[in-house]
Amino acid sequence: MNMSRSERKEKLKNVALTVAAVSGLCGGVLDGTETLAKKKKMMKAPGRDYYYIARDDFESDPKEYFSDTRKKKY
């Protein structure tokens, strides 16, 4: 299994390109989730454990949030 110098260089180049491509894909996925998380600030829902809501939605109309919460059974 003796490879020539040019064959080894080509193989190494292919491995490097594959690693770069996989790294780029992983980085893109992580950046996408981070961007989604940063889009809206979240807050713990008042009166509910383990439940989070968008802060902007709550602050825009808290009366509606509490009205809806009282109507629903959780």
Contact map, one row per residue, 1 for C-alpha under 8 A:
11100000000000000000000000000000000000000000000000000000000000000000000000
11110000000000000000000000000000000000000000000000000000000000000000000000
11111011000000000000000000000000000000000000000000000000000000000000000000
01111111000000000000000000000000000000000000000000000000000000000000000000
00111111100000000000000000000000000000000000000000000000000000000000000000
00011111110000000000000000000000000000000000000000000000000000000000000000
00111111111000000000000000000000000000000000000000000000000000000000000000
00111111111100000000000000000000000000000000000000000000000000000000000000
00001111111110000000000000000000000000000000000000000000000000000000000000
00000111111111000000000000000000000000000000000000000000000000000000000000
00000011111111100000000000000000000000000000000000000000000000000000000000
00000001111111110000000000000000000000000000000000000000000000000000000000
00000000111111111000000000000000000000000000000000000000000000000000000000
00000000011111111100000000000000000000000000000000000000000000000000000000
00000000001111111110000000000000000000000000000000000000000000000000000000
00000000000111111111000000000000000000000000000000000000000000000000000000
00000000000011111111100000000000000000000000000000000000000000000000000000
00000000000001111111110000000000000000000000000000000000000000000000000000
00000000000000111111111000000000000000000000000000000000000000000000000000
00000000000000011111111100000000000000000000000000000000000000000000000000
00000000000000001111111110000000000000000000000000000000000000000000000000
00000000000000000111111111000000000000000000000000000000000000000000000000
00000000000000000011111111100000000000000000000000000000000000000000000000
00000000000000000001111111110000000000000000000000000000000000000000000000
00000000000000000000111111111000000000000000000000000000000000000000000000
00000000000000000000011111111100000000000000000000000000000000000000000000
00000000000000000000001111111110000000000000000000000000000000000000000000
00000000000000000000000111111111000000000000000000000000000000000000000000
00000000000000000000000011111111100000000000000000000000000000000000000000
00000000000000000000000001111111110000000000000000000000000000000000000000
00000000000000000000000000111111111000000000000000000000000000000000000000
00000000000000000000000000011111111100000000000000000000000000000000000000
00000000000000000000000000001111111110000000000000000000000000000000000000
00000000000000000000000000000111111111000000000000000000000000000000000000
00000000000000000000000000000011111111100000000000000000000000000000000000
00000000000000000000000000000001111111110000000000000000000000000000000000
00000000000000000000000000000000111111111000000000000000000000000000000000
00000000000000000000000000000000011111111000000000000000000000000000000000
00000000000000000000000000000000001111111000000000000000000000000000000000
00000000000000000000000000000000000111111100000000000111000000000000000000
00000000000000000000000000000000000011111110000000000111000000000000000000
00000000000000000000000000000000000000011111000000011110000000000000000000
00000000000000000000000000000000000000001111100000011110000000000000000000
00000000000000000000000000000000000000000111110111111000000000000000000000
00000000000000000000000000000000000000000011111110111000000000000000000000
00000000000000000000000000000000000000000001111100000000000000000000000000
00000000000000000000000000000000000000000000111110000000000000000000000000
00000000000000000000000000000000000000000001111111100000000000000000000000
00000000000000000000000000000000000000000001101111100000000000000000000000
00000000000000000000000000000000000000000001000111110000000000000000000000
00000000000000000000000000000000000000000001100111111000000000000000000000
00000000000000000000000000000000000000000111100001111100000000000000000000
00000000000000000000000000000000000000000111100000111110110000000000000000
00000000000000000000000000000000000000011110000000011111110000000000000000
00000000000000000000000000000000000000011110000000001111111000000000000000
00000000000000000000000000000000000000011000000000000111111100000000000000
00000000000000000000000000000000000000000000000000001111111110000000000000
00000000000000000000000000000000000000000000000000001111111111001000000000
00000000000000000000000000000000000000000000000000000011111111000000000000
00000000000000000000000000000000000000000000000000000001111111000000000000
00000000000000000000000000000000000000000000000000000000111111111000000000
00000000000000000000000000000000000000000000000000000000011111111100000000
00000000000000000000000000000000000000000000000000000000000011111110000000
00000000000000000000000000000000000000000000000000000000000011111111000000
00000000000000000000000000000000000000000000000000000000010011111111100000
00000000000000000000000000000000000000000000000000000000000001111111110000
00000000000000000000000000000000000000000000000000000000000000111111111000
00000000000000000000000000000000000000000000000000000000000000011111111100
00000000000000000000000000000000000000000000000000000000000000001111111110
00000000000000000000000000000000000000000000000000000000000000000111111110
00000000000000000000000000000000000000000000000000000000000000000011111110
00000000000000000000000000000000000000000000000000000000000000000001111111
00000000000000000000000000000000000000000000000000000000000000000000111111
00000000000000000000000000000000000000000000000000000000000000000000000111
